[in-house]
């Protein structure tokens, strides 16, 4: 018992009693239910006591529904006519009703065909089948009063639907015939197209073959001419190569002669210069005339400058002829030693040194040449320091490139280098300024040494605030580039 209905489960079905099935009131309580020995059920409600008239409490059958209206294609059908056939595109509409009380407790199911699937139970009393199958058909409807009743008998309506013309045998035959003619037409069309295409391609092939034969003839003729030209050219190249080689030998001899001349001249001039310096020293000690003493002092200074230049020229020639002797060079330690030698000479400049060279970099190269290279670049940086700048500096940085080469950068914010002389920086005896201390050999030697060690040196003019030289030297002991093998100087 619930607060509104009384339910009984029997034979897998649920029987429902409420006010519509005879209970005096919907106010129930499970304590007010009693079944006597005869099986009769007594129920106490809010408006009195009710009891069942039958002991077995079987479900009643819902009255069979009746078709109120049947329409096919919108036209109402009064009765079943077995001889009547409706078009294949027909649709059916039907209304029906089961005369059972209370009517608002009714549910209906419908289906098309004896073996069709029943629709979901619904209180609707009308159905529509928008597409009917061809052949003999039957529409079935059944009803159920949920107030304690079972499903009713099935109400049926039979009718016939014509088979669509497009599924008849003659229609299928027409389809197949049309498909066959279409296929034959396509094959014939394709065949003609292929034949025409074949003829076109044959014509193109003939034309191309004729062109190829003509061009092949021209190519053979050109090849013959080229062969003759090549033979003449080869002969001329051999002659020119012989002349170039002879010129190279002459140039090499001239270069060797020039080196020998420079070396011997520098060496031979040092003797007279040394004697001249000695005489100047003696004259300074003995001469008392101020004017004469001034001239002698200037002569001594000029001789000293000449002696320094001759020494640099001799060293330059020795660098050019020196063989590279590879030894381990600890780059950081070598740079520190060079700086310690130069600092006393330029202490008054108060130039700040920024050194960023890892202690782990070891170069397998010639120590002497490497020291001269770094010393020349550092001397340049010190000599061209701008004393008007309170924060003048020299920056030295080193790093490895792909673990194979050393890249060393030496930069300063000194006087700088004029743009018009940048291309001549590494020429022999070229000076970018009028400084008397500059001999025009430092950068020339730096270029020679860099190349002898298998590397290179370049001037970086990308930063207008700095003068920067970048040296690249391979870490390996092999020398990548050698100067010409000049004859030894004797």
Secondary structure as UniProt FT lines:
FT   STRAND          6..10
FT   TURN            11..12
FT   STRAND          13..17
FT   HELIX           19..21
FT   HELIX           30..32
FT   STRAND          33..35
FT   TURN            37..38
FT   STRAND          41..45
FT   TURN            46..47
FT   STRAND          48..51
FT   STRAND          60..61
FT   STRAND          66..72
FT   TURN            73..74
FT   STRAND          75..76
FT   TURN            82..83
FT   STRAND          85..86
FT   TURN            88..89
FT   STRAND          92..97
FT   HELIX           103..105
FT   STRAND          106..112
FT   TURN            114..115
FT   STRAND          126..129
FT   STRAND          135..145
FT   TURN            146..148
FT   STRAND          149..151
FT   STRAND          155..161
FT   HELIX           165..167
FT   HELIX           169..286
FT   HELIX           290..321
FT   STRAND          327..330
FT   HELIX           331..343
FT   HELIX           344..349
FT   STRAND          352..356
FT   TURN            359..360
FT   STRAND          362..365
FT   HELIX           367..383
FT   TURN            387..388
FT   TURN            390..391
FT   STRAND          393..401
FT   TURN            402..404
FT   STRAND          405..412
FT   HELIX           419..424
FT   TURN            425..426
FT   TURN            428..429
FT   TURN            436..437
FT   HELIX           442..452
FT   TURN            453..454
FT   STRAND          456..460
FT   TURN            464..465
FT   STRAND          467..474
//
